[in-house]
């Protein structure tokens, strides 16, 4: 079992930056990969970025070049560094951990980007 807690969401102006954190606890040694997803108002859940245990990353086209998914293994924390934010980035951001065939989700943190 893994528990995930997101933090760092808030209100930011377009062009600004924000850093989200996802702290993991429990059976963290079993995690194969972690990622960030988001759900904008009236939209479906979409992948933002992922990182594997060996550091391989993947980014959605809409955030590539603007977002980075660094990690701190000692702190059992994955981050989402968001730069050059746009109003269309407004969404609830969710952290996900993959353990084999099982997915674990955080409760989400709201990011609002004003124009």
C-alpha positions as CSV (number, residue, x, y, z in Angstrom):
1,X,0.0,0.0,0.0
2,X,1.2,3.5,-0.9
3,X,-0.2,6.8,0.3
4,X,0.3,10.0,-1.7
5,X,-0.2,13.6,-0.6
6,X,0.0,16.5,-3.0
7,X,0.8,20.1,-2.1
8,X,1.8,23.3,-3.6
9,X,-1.2,24.3,-5.6
10,X,-2.6,27.8,-5.7
11,X,-3.3,30.9,-7.7
12,X,-0.6,32.2,-10.1
13,X,-0.5,34.7,-13.0
14,X,0.0,33.6,-16.6
15,X,3.7,33.4,-17.3
16,X,4.5,32.5,-13.7
17,X,5.8,29.4,-12.0
18,X,4.6,26.9,-9.4
19,X,6.1,23.8,-7.9
20,X,3.9,20.9,-6.8
21,X,5.1,18.2,-4.4
22,X,3.9,14.6,-4.0
23,X,5.1,12.9,-0.9
24,X,4.9,9.1,-0.8
25,X,4.6,6.8,2.2
26,X,4.0,3.2,2.9
27,X,5.4,0.5,0.6
28,X,7.4,3.0,-1.4
29,X,10.1,0.4,-2.2
30,X,7.6,-1.3,-4.6
31,X,6.9,1.8,-6.7
32,X,7.8,1.2,-10.4
33,X,6.9,4.7,-11.6
34,X,5.2,7.9,-10.6
35,X,3.5,10.6,-12.5
36,X,1.3,13.7,-12.6
37,X,-2.2,13.9,-14.2
38,X,-4.6,16.8,-14.4
39,X,-8.3,17.4,-14.9
40,X,-9.4,20.8,-16.1
41,X,-13.0,22.0,-15.6
42,X,-15.3,20.1,-17.9
43,X,-12.4,18.1,-19.3
44,X,-11.2,14.5,-19.0
45,X,-8.2,13.4,-16.9
46,X,-5.0,13.7,-18.9
47,X,-1.4,12.7,-18.4
48,X,1.1,15.5,-17.7
49,X,4.4,13.8,-16.9
50,X,5.8,10.5,-15.6
51,X,9.2,9.3,-14.2
52,X,10.4,5.8,-13.7
53,X,12.5,4.5,-10.8
54,X,15.6,4.7,-13.0
55,X,14.8,8.3,-14.0
56,X,13.3,8.0,-17.4
57,X,10.8,10.8,-18.0
58,X,7.9,11.4,-20.4
59,X,5.9,14.6,-20.9
60,X,2.7,15.5,-22.6
61,X,3.1,17.6,-25.7
62,X,1.2,20.5,-24.2
63,X,3.6,20.8,-21.3
64,X,6.9,19.8,-23.0
65,X,9.6,22.4,-22.5
66,X,7.6,24.2,-19.7
67,X,7.2,21.5,-17.0
68,X,9.8,19.3,-15.4
69,X,9.3,16.3,-13.1
70,X,12.3,16.1,-10.7
71,X,12.5,13.7,-7.8
72,X,14.1,13.4,-4.4
73,X,14.5,9.7,-3.5
74,X,15.7,10.4,0.0
75,X,12.6,12.4,0.7
76,X,10.4,10.0,-1.2
77,X,9.0,13.0,-3.0
78,X,8.3,13.7,-6.7
79,X,7.8,17.3,-7.9
80,X,6.2,19.0,-10.8
81,X,8.0,22.2,-11.6
82,X,5.7,24.3,-13.8
83,X,7.1,27.3,-15.7
84,X,5.5,29.7,-18.2
85,X,2.1,28.8,-17.0
86,X,-0.9,29.4,-19.2
87,X,-4.6,29.8,-18.3
88,X,-5.3,26.5,-20.0
89,X,-3.0,24.8,-17.3
90,X,-5.8,25.5,-14.8
91,X,-6.8,22.1,-13.4
92,X,-6.7,19.8,-10.4
93,X,-3.4,18.0,-10.5
94,X,-3.2,14.5,-9.2
95,X,-0.1,12.4,-8.3
96,X,0.0,8.7,-9.3
97,X,2.2,5.8,-8.2
98,X,2.4,2.5,-10.1
99,X,3.1,-0.7,-8.2
100,X,3.1,-3.5,-10.7
101,X,-0.4,-3.6,-12.1
102,X,-1.8,-1.4,-9.3
103,X,-2.2,2.4,-9.4
104,X,-2.4,4.6,-6.3
105,X,-3.7,8.2,-6.5
106,X,-3.4,11.3,-4.3
107,X,-6.4,13.5,-3.6
108,X,-5.2,16.3,-5.9
109,X,-4.2,19.9,-5.6
110,X,-5.8,22.8,-7.4
111,X,-3.8,25.1,-9.7
112,X,-5.5,28.2,-11.0
113,X,-3.7,30.4,-13.6
114,X,-5.1,33.8,-14.2
115,X,-4.8,35.6,-17.5
